[in-house]
Amino acid sequence: IDSGLLTVYATVMPQYGDRFHEVLAKIFEGVSKLTKMELERAKNALKSSIHMNLEMRAVMMEDMGRQMVLSGKVGTAQEFTRMVDAITKEDLLEVLRVCLKSPVSLVAFGAIEKVSPYAEI
């Protein structure tokens, strides 16, 4: 089921459009080589982003609405921090495996002449 759980947004120079999917594949493969320090840095970046977004009232209200619609409750920053801290490398690999089982959706706009055909991706 495509839930939009994994979304990649990228801006690519037109002349590299035909190679982007290869670069993305290498990035995904790199998750298996993620070090403990890299994982901790990523978790700290995510926690910082969550906390900084909560300082903007409009973003906070949108987030609260989304949480209510999706889960019927609103979590606290501390709850999200605990959830992020609990993430393991194995969790990331499993989510990536599940998300990449279904066919990808691709949207490209602009100078797309060099974007690879869908069948090649």
N, C-alpha and C positions, 0 to 999 in steps of 0.2 A: 504494500500500500504506500503510495507516495504521499507523505504527510508534509513535505517541505521541511522536514527535520534538519536535513543537511543542505545548506545553500552556499554556493561559492559565487561571490561577485568579484569580478576582476576587470580591470581596464588593461587592454593589451594594444601595443602599437600594431597598426595594420599589417606590417611586414612579418610579424611573428604570430599572426592569427592561426596559421597552420600548425604551430608547434605548442600552442598553449595546453592542449589536452595531454601532451607528453610531459610537460612540466608539472601539471596537476597530478598526474599519475605518480611521478617521482616523489612529490610532496606526500601523497597518501601512503606510499611505500615507506617513507621516512618515519611515519608514526611508529612502526615496529622497532625503530632504532632510537626512539625517544629516551633521553636520559632522565634520571630522577630530578636533576637540577632544572632541565628544560620543562618538565611537567610542573614543577613547583613554580617556576617563573610564569608559565601560562595560567596556572590557577591564581596566582597573585594578580596578574593582569585582569583576569575575569572578575575577581572580587573587587578590585579597584574600580572597574567599569560599572559594576552593579552599584557600588556605593556612590560613585560620582553621579550616575543617572538619577539616583534617589534625591539628589540635591536640586534637581530641576522639577518644579511642581507639575508642569504639563506632562513630562515624561513619566513621573511617578503616578499621576492619575491614569494615564493610558495603560501603564503596567498593571495597576490595581484592577482596572476594568478587565483587562485580558485574563488576569489570574482568576477573577470571579467567574468569567464566562467558561474558562477551560477547566477549573478545578473546584469552583464553588467556595473558595476561601482565598485569603490574601496572606502570603507568607511574609515574614519579617526579614530584614537584612541579615540578622544572625542565623536564621534558618537556612537562607541561601548560602551563607558562608560555610556552614557545616556541610551542606550538600556538595559544594565545590571541593572542600577539603577531603571529602570521602572518595572523590573520583580517582580511579587507578588507571594505569596504562592499559590494563586488560579491558577496562570499561570502554576506553576510547577505541580500542581495536574491535571490540564486539559491535559497537554502534556503527563504526565505519563498515564492517562486514555486512551488517544488516542493511544499511542505507545503500550500499553499492550492489546489492543483489538485484534490485529493480532497475529497469532502464533509466538512464538519465534524461532529464529534460534540458534542452539547450535553447537559450535565447541569445541572439547576437544582433547588434544593430550598428549602424555606421558603415565604415569601409570594411565590408565582410567578405570581400572577394577571396581572401586567402584562408578564411575559416574552413577547416576540414569538413568534408561531408559527414553527416550524422553516422553513416555506416562505418566510418573509420574510427569514430570515437568510441 
